[in-house]
Amino acid sequence: MYRAIHRITDSSASGIAHAFSLACRAGGVEGVACHIARHVAPHGAHREAYTVSLRTALQAALVIVLTLGGHPARSESFVAVRQVSQVDAGGLVADTVRAVPLSHEPFRAARAIAVDPLGALYVADAGRDVVVKMDADGSVAATIGRTGSRGGEFDDPSGVDPTNGLVLYVADAGNRRVQIFSRAFAYLGAISLGGGGQDSAGGVTYRRQDDAANTFPTGTPIAVATSNAGELFVLDAERRVVLKWNADRRMTAVIGDVDAPTGALVDPVDVAAGPESLLYVADVGERSVLVYDHFGTYVRTIGGGRLSDVRAVAVTGRATGRAPGVLSAGRVYALLPRALMVFDDRGRFEGRMEIQVGEDLVDVSAGPDGTLYAVSSRRAYRLALRP
């Protein structure tokens, strides 16, 4: 791509670097295309066509050169693509997103949203101590739980994961456990972060007596995620780590511990399991998203300390096709209060998408077709491209 632009402009390498520097300051490709055309294009009617060709090349080049040729932590590479609005090769086609409110009664204090493989939405409402299941349009299909400490009751539910649609996990923060329900919302048990191998209702949990987790100190689960292999990841706000249970419900890893040689978490707020057995943790203290493999080994950091006030992270798999109007697939989305920072599946920055919404958002989740849904403390939204 660099050579292609070099041939188009017949300019020097330093001139191209200067053009990209201008793009970083201007925040777009329109000015860069006009700038180069003004200096090297012929006068008259040909200049407009020349500018259009340059704009098309630069839209792709800004993403490719800035992500492959510079680290996301560098401010110039991080900011430059912010206003690029027509990068279509990977599916990012707008820099503004409408938050379309779904039709439902307002929540009291929603904390999390998740989508199952059939497109049903689940919202953890800590204000009512319930989990609400909704259709894609916001119609309420079921309400699970009530205030309390027995099985099927909640105290400050803060995270939810419907997995494959057959099992539902709920991070019951106030009761220091993760509760497990069937598709029909029958209570199946709990994984306690309080020690002892028993949940507060006296029922045997999924944690076994010979498990090392039996001696794990008290914790507060605030987010949950599951992998395709049936592994469970629980974000513990007290120790500021992610705990992993395998498919046999044995705790096998503590991820992001302060004693880890690399990838120690500072103030994690959300966790998401992505494709290729990778785990993504949004860390407001690091102002980044940290990535680990399924063994808990640190892989890389996304955002380079630029994700100030990051609230949540969502990951979509590689696309086999996209429904009309969805943002994209094969990407990592870091949610800020009123914006999405978009990265490719290797962590390279692609753009900032401002969300047209009148209140701060607290969580985001991707549906099976790649459509993104977000939730504020009061309402759920579908995120749609600006028409």
Salt bridges, closest charged atoms under 4 A:
GLU30 OE1 - ARG55 NE 2.89
GLU76 OE2 - ARG74 NH2 2.48
ASP95 OD1 - ARG386 NH2 3.88
GLU153 OE2 - ARG146 NE 2.95
ASP156 OD1 - ARG111 NH1 2.74
ASP172 OD2 - ARG177 NE 2.93
ASP210 OD2 - ARG250 NH1 3.37
GLU231 OE2 - LYS244 NZ 3.16
GLU238 OE2 - ARG176 NH1 2.24
ASP257 OD2 - ARG239 NH2 3.53
GLU276 OE2 - ARG318 NH2 3.49
GLU276 OE1 - ARG346 NH1 3.37
ASP309 OD1 - ARG311 NE 3.32
ASP344 OD2 - ARG348 NE 2.80
ASP345 OD2 - ARG318 NH2 3.11
GLU350 OE1 - ARG331 NE 2.34
GLU354 OE2 - ARG352 NE 2.37
ASP360 OD2 - ARG311 NH2 3.87
ASP360 OD1 - ARG338 NE 2.93
